[in-house]
Amino acid sequence: MSPLAAVAPLAPVAAEPTLEDFGSDPWWLIGGKVIAVFAFLVVTVLLTMWIERRVIGRMQLRVGPNRAGPFGLLQGLADGVKLALKEDIVPRQVDKVVFVLAPVMAAVPAFISFAIIPMGPTVSIFGHQTPLQVTDLPVAVLLVLAMASMGVYGIVLAGWSSMSPYSLLGGLRSSAQVISYEIAMALSFVAVFMFAGSMSTSEIVAAQHDRWFVLLLAPSFIVYVITMMGESNRIPFDLPEGEGELVGGFHTEYSSLKFAMFFLAEYINLATLSALATTLFLGGWRAPAPISTVWAGANTGWWPVLWFLAKVFLFIFFFIWLRGTLPRVRYDQLMKLGWKVLMPFSLGWILLVATIRALRNDGYDMQQIVVVAAVAAAVVLVATVLWEMFRGGEDEKEIVPGADEGVKPGPAAGGFPVPPMDAPHYRGGPAGASKTRTPPEEVTSGTN
């Protein structure tokens, strides 16, 4: 038994929300919760932008924003006003209906996902006992995955409707990336569901009253942290934007408020993913062990909101720290990590957790089971590393058509899509064929 579990009964029991507590609040209280969550997310976006610029500025030995307001705190608000007042440019020949709806489809699901996040226990608001959570469902965690899937539609449709090859490639990258990492993210939740016995966020928090799942399910936590970076489309996994090769990716043709909605959706997803990690693995709104053991009322009243916010902003700082230190990965490395590493590892971990739970229910010695499981996991990990070392990375070798015949391959010979080259001094050819440059005298003479 852990020290936390030994002293847990000494603390007063917080008012644990249950599924029966939702749906009975008056309309004004529900509306107040929705407005409070909306205001919290907007303020969180402004604070995250300021923290990100200041922290990365310090990492790069520069000051960061320090002009708009004290310590530059109003810089995010100034950027929002600037985006609202900029000219809204809509390119010709775009699908205007889809072009306008795409930013809305990216931003709205980001707001909805936060509705199932518990920010505290049951408290009294104007005489009404209500949980500090907008709503809860028996399958609340699946709602977050569903909203993440809906959000990618906005990115894909934005790239498709822009009638630009760069935007289209950014949208396609985003769809492939979200599909790859969302599967691994869902698999990382399975072990949490087995230990909590529920998919409800409030019940998952209640199941961590004596021990956080980050201690029991550390591999699931590591997989989730990696996949949440892939879901948020941020460095080192910001391939859908790819300023170096795609100019701006899916939002290249957007400006003014439409671009601001994409910007807002990215930072709200950052806050939602951080809050979900706090809920599933870090005990939710519960105080950490040193505070909860010394202070009897740490998990009662409005104090749990403070612990929840501290955990969320620590995760946001972790995101910012990664952006300031890691470079962008290649797209093939991104796909290989998702499909060949995270998914097989998650499946194996689920089987191991299910086996341990079944053996414990049958009365076997847990210490012996954990030792055997650790040895088995180490053997599988070493075997995987050795396999990758001795096979020599054969899957990374590209077969280029025409390479053996001495023909210079074209830009699309490796199978990677490239923007069309329709300049007058290029002669088009079949896919995979070389493109020969026409001499300048032929271009000027009109013989091309």
N, C-alpha and C positions, 0 to 999 in steps of 0.2 A: 504494500500500500504506500502511495506517495505521501509526503508531508502535507500536501494540499488536501488530500482526501482525509487525512487523519484529523485535521482541525476544522474541516468544513462544517460539522454540526454545531460548532460554537457560535457561528455567525447567524444572525437572524435570517429567516427564509424570506427572499424577495417575492413579491407578488408575481408569480409566473403566469404569463399570458397563455391561453389555450385557444384552440380553434373556435370554441364556443363563445369566446369573448368578442369575436368580430361579427359585424353585421347588425349589431343592436344599438350603435351610437346614433344620436340625433343628427339631422342633416347638417346643422351648423358646425358640429364637431368634426364630421367627415370633411366638410369643405375647408375648415381650418387646418386640418392635417395635410390636405392636398396643397394648400397655399404655402404652408410651412415647409413642406418637402421641396416645392418648386423654388421658393426663396433660398433654401439651404443649398440646393444644387447650383443656382446662379452665383451665389456668394462664393461657394467652393471653387467654381471655375475661375472667378476673378482672383481668389487667393492662390490657387494653383498656378496660374499664369505668372503672378508676381514671384512666388517662391521659386518656380522653375528658372526664371530669368536671373534672379539674384544668386541662386545656388550655382547654376552653370557659369555665371559671370565670375564668381569666386573661384570655381575650378579652373577657369581659363585666365585667372589673374587680371580681371577687369572688374569694374564697379557694378554694372547692370543698371536697371532703371532707377533713377534717384531724383528726377525732376518733377514729375506729376504727383503732387501730394507729399506728405512726410514719408521719407524713405522710399519714394516711388510707389506707394500703395495704390494710387489712383491710376496707374499706367494701364491696367486692364480695362478700367472704365473708359479711359481716353481712347483706347483702341476700339472698343465697342461703338463709341460715338462716331469715330472716324469711319468704320465700316458701314454704319447706318447712313452716313451722309455721302458716301461715295456713289458715283454713277453706276447704275445697274445696267450692265452691258449684256445683251442676249445676241449671240452670233446668228447670222442668217443660216437658213436651211436646217436648223435644229428642230427637233420635235418639242415644241414649246410646252405642251401640256406635261409631258414626262420631265422635261428640263426643269420646270417649276416645282413639280411634286417630289422630285428626287431628294432635295434637301430636307423636306418635311418628313419623308419616310425614313431618313437617317436620324433625325433629331427626336421625333416623337417616341419611338421605342426606347430610346435612352432614358427618357423621363419615366416611362411606365415601369421599367425594371426596378427602380428604387422603391416602388410602393410596397414590396414585400420584405424590405430590410427592417429588422427590429432594431430600434435605436435605444430602447430602454424597457423596463418592466411596466407593470400596470401602475398608473399614477392617477391622482385626482385632478381634473380640470373643470373648474367651476362647479364642483360638486358631483361630477360624473367620473366614475372609475373607468378608465380606458387605457389600453396598451399604447405605448409610444411607437406605433406602427400603423400604416395606413390600412393594410389588409393582410390577410394570410390565407393560404390555400393548402389543401392536402398535398398538392404537387407544386409548391411555390417555387422551388429551385428550377423546375423545368420551365417556369414562366420566363426566367432570366435567359435560358438558352433559346427559347422561342423568340424573344425580343431581339436577341443578338442575331438570329437568323433573319428576322425581318429587317433589321438595320442594314444588313449587307445588300438588300434589294435596292435601297437608296443609292448606295455607292455604285452598284452595277448599272442601274438605270441612268445614273448621272454620266457614267462613261459612255454608255451606248447612245444616249440622246444628244451628246455634244458634237457628234459627227467629226471627231478628231481621233487619229490613230493613237496618240499618246493617252488620251482619256480612256479610250476603249481598252488599251492594254492595262491601264491601271485598274479598271473595273474587273477585268478578267483575273488579274492577279489577286485582287481582294476576294473574289468569290472562291478561288482555289485555296487561298490561305485560310479563310474563315472555316471552310468545310474541313480542312485538314486538322486545324487546331481545336475546333469545336468538338470533334469526336473525342480527341484525347482529353479535353476538359470535362466532357460528360463522363468519361470513364474514371477520371479522378474523383468524381462525386460518389461513385458507387460504394466505395469503402465507407464513406461518411454515412450514407444511407443505411448500411448494414449495422453500423455501431449505434446510430441514433434510433433506428427503427421507424423512421419517418422521413418524408421529403418536405415537411413544413419547417420553415425557418425558425419560428418560435420554439418548436419542439426540439430542433437541433441545438439551439442555444441552451434549452433546459437540460439536454443530455450532457452538457459539458459543465455541470455544476461542480464536479469534483476534479475533473482533469480535462484539459483542452485536447482537442483532436490533433493538434499539431505535434503533440508528444507521442500519441498512439499511432498516428497515420502520417508520419513524416514523408514517406515516398509520395503519397497522394498530394501532400502540400507542395512538394518540389515540382511535381508535374503541373499542378495548377498554376504556380507562379510562372512557369515557362509558357504555358498556354495562354495565360492572361496577357502576356506581352504580345503574343501573336494575335489575340483577339482585338487588342487596342490599336493595332497598326502603328506602333511607335518603335523607334530605334531600340534594338537592332533589327526589328522586323517590320520596318515601314516601307516595304517593297511596293505597295499600291501607290504611294506618292512618288518615290524615287526621283527626287529633283535632278539627280545627275544624268539620268537617261530618259525620263518621262516628263521633264519640265515641272510638272506639278501633279501628274497622275490624273486621277478621276476628276479632280476639281480644277483642272487647268483653265477651262472656259468660264468659270464662275467668278463673280465679283459681288461686292456690296453685301446685302443681308443674306443672300443665298450662300455665299462663301462663309459668312459668319455662322450659319446654321451647321455646316459641316464642322467648323472649328468648335462650336459648342458641343456637338454630338461626341467628338473625340474626347474632350475633357470630362464630359458627364459619364461616358463609358469608363474612363479612368477611375472616377470616384465610385461608380457602381461596382466595378470589379474589385476594387480595394475593400469596399464595404462587404461584398460577398465573401471575400477571403477572411475578413474579420469574423463574419457570422459562422462560417463553416469550420474554421480551424483555430481561431484565437478566442473562443469563448464568447463572441458577440459583445454585448454591453457589460459583461462581467469584469470586475477589477482584477488585475494580476495578483498573483499569490502573495507577495509581501504586503500589499495594501489590504487585501481582503482578510488576511490573518490578523493584522494589527488593529484594523478599524472595523468594528462590528457592523456599521451602517453603510459600508462602501457600495453594496449592491442594492440599496433601497432608495426610493425617492427619485430625484432628478440627477443624482451623482453619476449613475451609469452612463448618461449621455456624454459626460466628460471622458470616461474611459473609451467609449466607442469612438469618439472623434479623435482621440489620441492615436488609437490603433489605425484608423483610416488614413490619417495624415502621415503616419510612419510608412505605410505602404506607398502613398503618393510620393514621399521623399525617395523611397527605394526606386520607383520608376524614374524619377528625375536623375538620380545618381547613375542608373544604368545608361540613360541617354547621354550623360556627360562623359562616360568612360568607354563604352563599347562601340565599335564600328558597325556599319550595316553589313549583314551577311549576304552571300549570293543567293539567288532564288533556288538553285538546285540544293544548296545546303539547307535552306528553309524547309523545302519539301521533304528532304531526307530525314531531317530531325523529327518532323511530325509523323511521317508514315512508317519509318524504319526504326525509330528509337522510342518515341513517346507512346505510340499505340501498342506495340508488342509489350513494352515494359508495364503499361497500365493493365493490360489483360492478364499478364502473369501475376502482378500484384493483387488483382482482384481474386484470382484463384487461390493465392496463398492466404489472403485474409479470410476468405470463405472457409478454407480448410481449417485454419486456426480456430475460427468461431465454432465450427462443427465439433472439433476435437475437445474444445473447452466445455461445450455443452454436454459431452459424453463423460466428463469427469477426468480427463487426462491432465498430467502435470504441465502447467503452462510454462514453467521455466525451461523444461526440456524441449517443449514444442518451439519456443522462441529461439533456442540455440540451434536446433536442427534447421529451422526456417532461415536463420541468418547464414548458416553454412551453405544451404542450397542456393540462396540468393547470390552469395559471393561466387560460388562455382559458376552459376549461369552468367554473371557479369564478366568474370575472367574469360570464360569460353567465348563470349561475344566479342570482347576486345581482341583476343587472339585470332578469331575468324576474320575480323576486319583487317588485321595486320598482315596475315599470310595470304589472303586472297588478292591483295595488291590493288584494291580499288578499281576492279574491272568495270563496274557500272558507271564510273566517271569518264571512261574513255569514249570519246565521240567518234562515230563513224561518219566521215564526210564523203558524200558521193563525189566520184571523180578524182579523189586524192591520189589513187594508185596510177591513174593515167596521166598525171602531171598537169591536169587542168586546174586552173585557179578557181577555188570555190567562190560562189557568190555569197552575199551577206545573209541569205536565208538558207544556206546549204545545210546547216546543222539542225534545222527544224525549228529555230526560234523565230517568231514573228518580228518583222522590222517594219518601220514606216515606209510607205511607198516612195520610191525615188522617181519623180515624174519631171525632173528638170530636163531642159532640152538637150543637154550634153550627155545624157545617159540613154543608152539603147536598152529597151526592155527585152527580157528573154524569159524562157520557162523557169519555173521554180527550181532553184538549185543550180541554174546555169550561171556562168560568170557574166558580169556586166562590163563591157568594154567602153572606155571613154572615147568619145568622138573628138577628133582634133579640132582646135578652135577655128581653123580656116573653113572647115566644113559647116560649122555652126553659123558662122557669119555669112557664108555664101548661100545658105538656105538649102543645102543638099541633105540635111539630116532628116 
